[in-house]
Amino acid sequence: MSQLKIHQMPREERPREKLAAHGPSALSNPELIAILLRTGVVGANAIEVGRELLEKYGSLGGLSRCSVDELAKVRGVGFTKAVQLAAAFGLGQRLARETWSKQKIDSPEIVNELVGAELRALRKESLRVILLDTRYHLIRVEQVSLGSGNESIAHPREIFHPAVVSSAYAVIVVHNHPSGDASPSQADHSLTRRLAEASELLQIKLLDHIIIGAPTEGGPGYFSFKEAGVL
């Protein structure tokens, strides 16, 4: 870990000065986090603490889902910095929703743009439901379950519960395969059939069930049950 404190770094390499001169895109994720943290700990400056946070939670997405209480317990963070991080992620999520809320979400390509990168960064299987209004505009994306390295277990009632609470008109269910292979398993086929039955009963449209894997040469890196003719 770096013993050099940020104020001891060359001025043009300090995160705040670098952002002011060149904009946020010129900074790495640990450098952006360092601006929010402001200070580090003994033996590690704020950039190193930011890097440790990303390594601990796997990605910005993983870090953004941490509660204030969880972040506050991390060495070098504490309550005040945890609140600042949560506020920054909250603003980012609201900006993303504002951007996507004006776009019709009705294809696997768009779903891949919306959540693909974040899901590919996870080491565990995460199942999420994309809630849509009558124009297929985004209400929000909600994580329903986070499983092991190769399995995420969720019942249709848990998947449709956020849609019922939010009065969603339609949903798209999406989960990742950490192995990178987007091919559906027997469990995936079984879940899709049960979701289709629950959709009919609840009168909430199930537009698709999408599996996110790794992009391959000539392949998009996802599987769509709708495109496959199952839904």
C-alpha positions as a Markdown table, in Angstrom:
| # | Residue | x | y | z |
|---|---|---|---|---|
| 1 | Met | 0.0 | 0.0 | 0.0 |
| 2 | Ser | 1.1 | 3.5 | -0.7 |
| 3 | Gln | 2.7 | 5.5 | 2.2 |
| 4 | Leu | 2.4 | 8.7 | 0.2 |
| 5 | Lys | -0.5 | 10.9 | 1.3 |
| 6 | Ile | -2.5 | 12.6 | -1.4 |
| 7 | His | -1.3 | 16.1 | -0.4 |
| 8 | Gln | 2.2 | 14.9 | -0.9 |
| 9 | Met | 1.5 | 13.8 | -4.5 |
| 10 | Pro | 2.4 | 16.0 | -7.4 |
| 11 | Arg | -0.4 | 18.5 | -7.8 |
| 12 | Glu | -1.5 | 17.3 | -11.3 |
| 13 | Glu | -1.9 | 13.7 | -9.9 |
| 14 | Arg | -4.1 | 14.6 | -7.0 |
| 15 | Pro | -7.7 | 13.4 | -7.7 |
| 16 | Arg | -9.5 | 16.8 | -7.0 |
| 17 | Glu | -7.1 | 18.8 | -9.0 |
| 18 | Lys | -7.1 | 16.2 | -11.8 |
| 19 | Leu | -10.9 | 16.3 | -12.0 |
| 20 | Ala | -11.0 | 20.1 | -12.0 |
| 21 | Ala | -8.5 | 20.2 | -14.9 |
| 22 | His | -9.6 | 17.3 | -17.0 |
| 23 | Gly | -13.1 | 16.2 | -15.9 |
| 24 | Pro | -14.3 | 13.0 | -14.2 |
| 25 | Ser | -13.6 | 10.8 | -17.2 |
| 26 | Ala | -9.8 | 11.3 | -16.6 |
| 27 | Leu | -10.0 | 9.7 | -13.2 |
| 28 | Ser | -10.0 | 6.0 | -12.3 |
| 29 | Asn | -12.8 | 4.6 | -10.1 |
| 30 | Pro | -10.5 | 4.5 | -7.0 |
| 31 | Glu | -9.6 | 8.2 | -7.6 |
| 32 | Leu | -13.2 | 9.2 | -7.8 |
| 33 | Ile | -14.0 | 7.3 | -4.6 |
| 34 | Ala | -11.0 | 9.0 | -3.0 |
| 35 | Ile | -12.5 | 12.4 | -3.6 |
| 36 | Leu | -15.6 | 11.4 | -1.6 |
| 37 | Leu | -13.5 | 9.8 | 1.2 |
| 38 | Arg | -11.1 | 12.7 | 1.3 |
| 39 | Thr | -8.7 | 11.0 | 3.8 |
| 40 | Gly | -7.2 | 7.5 | 4.1 |
| 41 | Val | -5.8 | 5.6 | 7.0 |
| 42 | Val | -2.3 | 4.9 | 8.3 |
| 43 | Gly | -0.3 | 3.2 | 5.5 |
| 44 | Ala | -3.0 | 3.8 | 2.9 |
| 45 | Asn | -4.1 | 7.0 | 1.3 |
| 46 | Ala | -7.7 | 7.6 | 0.1 |
| 47 | Ile | -7.0 | 6.2 | -3.4 |
| 48 | Glu | -5.8 | 2.9 | -1.8 |
| 49 | Val | -8.8 | 2.7 | 0.4 |
| 50 | Gly | -11.0 | 3.3 | -2.6 |
| 51 | Arg | -9.2 | 0.5 | -4.5 |
| 52 | Glu | -9.6 | -1.9 | -1.5 |
| 53 | Leu | -13.4 | -1.1 | -1.4 |
| 54 | Leu | -13.7 | -2.1 | -5.1 |
| 55 | Glu | -11.7 | -5.3 | -4.5 |
| 56 | Lys | -13.8 | -6.2 | -1.5 |
| 57 | Tyr | -17.2 | -5.7 | -3.2 |
| 58 | Gly | -16.1 | -6.7 | -6.7 |
| 59 | Ser | -17.4 | -3.7 | -8.7 |
| 60 | Leu | -19.0 | -0.3 | -8.4 |
| 61 | Gly | -22.4 | -2.0 | -8.6 |
| 62 | Gly | -21.5 | -4.3 | -5.7 |
| 63 | Leu | -20.2 | -1.3 | -3.7 |
| 64 | Ser | -23.3 | 0.7 | -4.5 |
| 65 | Arg | -25.6 | -1.9 | -3.0 |
| 66 | Cys | -23.9 | -1.8 | 0.4 |
| 67 | Ser | -25.8 | -0.3 | 3.3 |
| 68 | Val | -24.4 | 2.6 | 5.3 |
| 69 | Asp | -24.0 | 0.4 | 8.3 |
| 70 | Glu | -21.9 | -2.1 | 6.3 |
| 71 | Leu | -19.7 | 0.5 | 4.8 |
| 72 | Ala | -19.2 | 2.3 | 8.1 |
| 73 | Lys | -17.6 | -0.8 | 9.5 |
| 74 | Val | -14.9 | -0.9 | 6.8 |
| 75 | Arg | -11.5 | 0.3 | 7.9 |
| 76 | Gly | -10.9 | 3.9 | 6.6 |
| 77 | Val | -14.6 | 4.6 | 6.0 |
| 78 | Gly | -16.7 | 5.2 | 9.1 |
| 79 | Phe | -20.2 | 6.6 | 9.3 |
| 80 | Thr | -19.7 | 10.1 | 7.7 |
| 81 | Lys | -17.8 | 8.7 | 4.6 |
| 82 | Ala | -20.3 | 5.9 | 4.3 |
| 83 | Val | -23.2 | 8.4 | 4.1 |
| 84 | Gln | -21.3 | 10.4 | 1.5 |
| 85 | Leu | -20.7 | 7.3 | -0.6 |
| 86 | Ala | -24.4 | 6.3 | -0.3 |
| 87 | Ala | -25.5 | 9.8 | -1.3 |
| 88 | Ala | -23.2 | 9.8 | -4.4 |
| 89 | Phe | -24.4 | 6.3 | -5.5 |
| 90 | Gly | -28.0 | 7.4 | -4.9 |
| 91 | Leu | -27.6 | 10.4 | -7.2 |
| 92 | Gly | -26.0 | 8.3 | -9.8 |
| 93 | Gln | -28.9 | 5.8 | -9.7 |
| 94 | Arg | -31.5 | 8.6 | -9.9 |
| 95 | Leu | -29.7 | 10.1 | -12.9 |
| 96 | Ala | -29.6 | 6.6 | -14.6 |
| 97 | Arg | -33.3 | 6.1 | -14.0 |
| 98 | Glu | -34.0 | 9.6 | -15.3 |
| 99 | Thr | -32.1 | 8.7 | -18.5 |
| 100 | Trp | -33.7 | 5.3 | -19.0 |
| 101 | Ser | -37.2 | 6.4 | -17.9 |
| 102 | Lys | -37.7 | 8.1 | -21.3 |
| 103 | Gln | -36.7 | 5.0 | -23.4 |
| 104 | Lys | -38.8 | 2.1 | -24.3 |
| 105 | Ile | -37.3 | -1.1 | -22.8 |
| 106 | Asp | -38.6 | -4.0 | -24.8 |
| 107 | Ser | -35.7 | -5.9 | -26.3 |
| 108 | Pro | -32.8 | -8.0 | -24.9 |
| 109 | Glu | -30.3 | -5.6 | -26.6 |
| 110 | Ile | -31.6 | -2.7 | -24.5 |
| 111 | Val | -31.7 | -4.8 | -21.3 |
| 112 | Asn | -28.1 | -5.8 | -22.0 |
| 113 | Glu | -27.2 | -2.1 | -22.2 |
| 114 | Leu | -29.1 | -1.4 | -19.0 |
| 115 | Val | -27.8 | -4.1 | -16.7 |
| 116 | Gly | -25.4 | -6.3 | -18.7 |
| 117 | Ala | -22.1 | -4.7 | -17.6 |
| 118 | Glu | -22.9 | -4.7 | -13.9 |
| 119 | Leu | -24.2 | -8.3 | -13.9 |
| 120 | Arg | -21.1 | -9.6 | -15.8 |
| 121 | Ala | -18.9 | -8.1 | -13.1 |
| 122 | Leu | -20.6 | -10.2 | -10.3 |
| 123 | Arg | -19.1 | -13.5 | -9.0 |
| 124 | Lys | -22.5 | -14.6 | -7.8 |
| 125 | Glu | -25.7 | -15.2 | -9.6 |
| 126 | Ser | -28.0 | -12.3 | -9.2 |
| 127 | Leu | -31.7 | -12.3 | -10.3 |
| 128 | Arg | -33.3 | -9.0 | -11.0 |
| 129 | Val | -36.7 | -7.8 | -12.1 |
| 130 | Ile | -37.0 | -4.8 | -14.4 |
| 131 | Leu | -40.3 | -3.0 | -13.6 |
| 132 | Leu | -42.0 | -1.2 | -16.5 |
| 133 | Asp | -45.1 | 1.0 | -17.0 |
| 134 | Thr | -47.7 | 0.9 | -19.7 |
| 135 | Arg | -45.3 | 2.5 | -22.2 |
| 136 | Tyr | -42.6 | 0.0 | -21.3 |
| 137 | His | -40.6 | 2.8 | -19.6 |
| 138 | Leu | -38.5 | 2.0 | -16.6 |
| 139 | Ile | -39.9 | 2.3 | -13.1 |
| 140 | Arg | -36.9 | 0.7 | -11.5 |
| 141 | Val | -34.7 | -2.4 | -11.4 |
| 142 | Glu | -34.9 | -4.5 | -8.2 |
| 143 | Gln | -32.6 | -7.3 | -7.1 |
| 144 | Val | -34.7 | -10.2 | -6.0 |
| 145 | Ser | -32.0 | -12.7 | -5.0 |
| 146 | Leu | -28.2 | -13.1 | -4.8 |
| 147 | Gly | -27.1 | -16.7 | -4.9 |
| 148 | Ser | -24.0 | -18.8 | -5.0 |
| 149 | Gly | -21.4 | -18.8 | -7.8 |
| 150 | Asn | -23.8 | -20.7 | -10.0 |
| 151 | Glu | -27.3 | -20.6 | -8.6 |
| 152 | Ser | -29.8 | -18.0 | -7.6 |
| 153 | Ile | -33.0 | -19.3 | -6.1 |
| 154 | Ala | -36.2 | -17.3 | -6.3 |
| 155 | His | -39.8 | -18.1 | -6.2 |
| 156 | Pro | -42.2 | -16.5 | -8.7 |
| 157 | Arg | -44.0 | -14.8 | -5.8 |
| 158 | Glu | -40.8 | -13.1 | -4.8 |
| 159 | Ile | -40.1 | -12.0 | -8.4 |
| 160 | Phe | -43.5 | -10.6 | -9.0 |
| 161 | His | -43.9 | -9.0 | -5.5 |
| 162 | Pro | -42.1 | -5.7 | -6.5 |
| 163 | Ala | -44.3 | -5.5 | -9.6 |
| 164 | Val | -47.4 | -5.8 | -7.5 |
| 165 | Val | -46.2 | -3.2 | -4.9 |
| 166 | Ser | -45.2 | -0.8 | -7.7 |
| 167 | Ser | -48.3 | -1.4 | -9.9 |
| 168 | Ala | -46.0 | -2.3 | -12.8 |
| 169 | Tyr | -47.7 | -3.1 | -16.1 |
| 170 | Ala | -44.9 | -5.4 | -17.3 |
| 171 | Val | -41.7 | -7.0 | -16.2 |
| 172 | Ile | -38.5 | -8.4 | -17.6 |
| 173 | Val | -36.7 | -10.9 | -15.5 |
| 174 | Val | -32.9 | -11.1 | -15.9 |
| 175 | His | -30.1 | -13.0 | -14.2 |
| 176 | Asn | -26.4 | -13.7 | -14.8 |
| 177 | His | -24.4 | -16.8 | -15.2 |
| 178 | Pro | -21.0 | -16.1 | -13.6 |
| 179 | Ser | -19.5 | -18.9 | -15.6 |
| 180 | Gly | -20.0 | -16.8 | -18.7 |
| 181 | Asp | -22.1 | -19.4 | -20.5 |
| 182 | Ala | -25.5 | -17.9 | -21.1 |
| 183 | Ser | -27.1 | -21.2 | -22.1 |
| 184 | Pro | -30.2 | -21.8 | -20.1 |
| 185 | Ser | -30.2 | -24.7 | -17.6 |
| 186 | Gln | -33.2 | -27.0 | -16.8 |
| 187 | Ala | -33.8 | -24.9 | -13.7 |
| 188 | Asp | -33.9 | -21.7 | -15.9 |
| 189 | His | -36.5 | -23.4 | -18.3 |
| 190 | Ser | -38.6 | -24.5 | -15.3 |
| 191 | Leu | -38.5 | -21.0 | -13.7 |
| 192 | Thr | -39.5 | -19.4 | -17.0 |
| 193 | Arg | -42.5 | -21.7 | -17.3 |
| 194 | Arg | -43.6 | -20.9 | -13.8 |
| 195 | Leu | -43.1 | -17.2 | -14.3 |
| 196 | Ala | -45.3 | -17.3 | -17.5 |
| 197 | Glu | -48.1 | -19.0 | -15.5 |
| 198 | Ala | -47.8 | -16.5 | -12.6 |
| 199 | Ser | -47.8 | -13.7 | -15.2 |
| 200 | Glu | -51.2 | -14.9 | -16.6 |
| 201 | Leu | -52.6 | -15.2 | -13.1 |
| 202 | Leu | -51.5 | -11.8 | -12.0 |
| 203 | Gln | -52.2 | -10.1 | -15.3 |
| 204 | Ile | -48.7 | -8.6 | -15.3 |
| 205 | Lys | -47.0 | -8.9 | -18.7 |
| 206 | Leu | -43.8 | -11.0 | -18.7 |
| 207 | Leu | -41.9 | -9.5 | -21.7 |
| 208 | Asp | -38.8 | -11.7 | -21.4 |
| 209 | His | -36.5 | -13.7 | -19.2 |
| 210 | Ile | -32.9 | -12.9 | -20.1 |
| 211 | Ile | -29.7 | -14.7 | -19.1 |
| 212 | Ile | -26.5 | -12.6 | -19.1 |
| 213 | Gly | -23.2 | -14.4 | -19.9 |
| 214 | Ala | -19.9 | -13.3 | -21.5 |
| 215 | Pro | -19.9 | -12.0 | -25.0 |
| 216 | Thr | -18.4 | -14.5 | -27.5 |
| 217 | Glu | -17.0 | -14.1 | -31.0 |
| 218 | Gly | -20.1 | -13.6 | -33.1 |
| 219 | Gly | -22.4 | -13.8 | -30.1 |
| 220 | Pro | -24.0 | -11.0 | -27.9 |
| 221 | Gly | -23.3 | -12.7 | -24.6 |
| 222 | Tyr | -26.9 | -13.2 | -23.5 |
| 223 | Phe | -29.9 | -15.6 | -24.0 |
| 224 | Ser | -33.4 | -14.4 | -24.5 |
| 225 | Phe | -36.3 | -16.8 | -23.9 |
| 226 | Lys | -38.5 | -14.5 | -26.0 |
| 227 | Glu | -36.1 | -14.6 | -28.9 |
| 228 | Ala | -35.9 | -18.4 | -28.5 |
| 229 | Gly | -39.7 | -18.6 | -28.9 |
| 230 | Val | -40.3 | -19.9 | -25.3 |
| 231 | Leu | -42.2 | -16.8 | -24.3 |
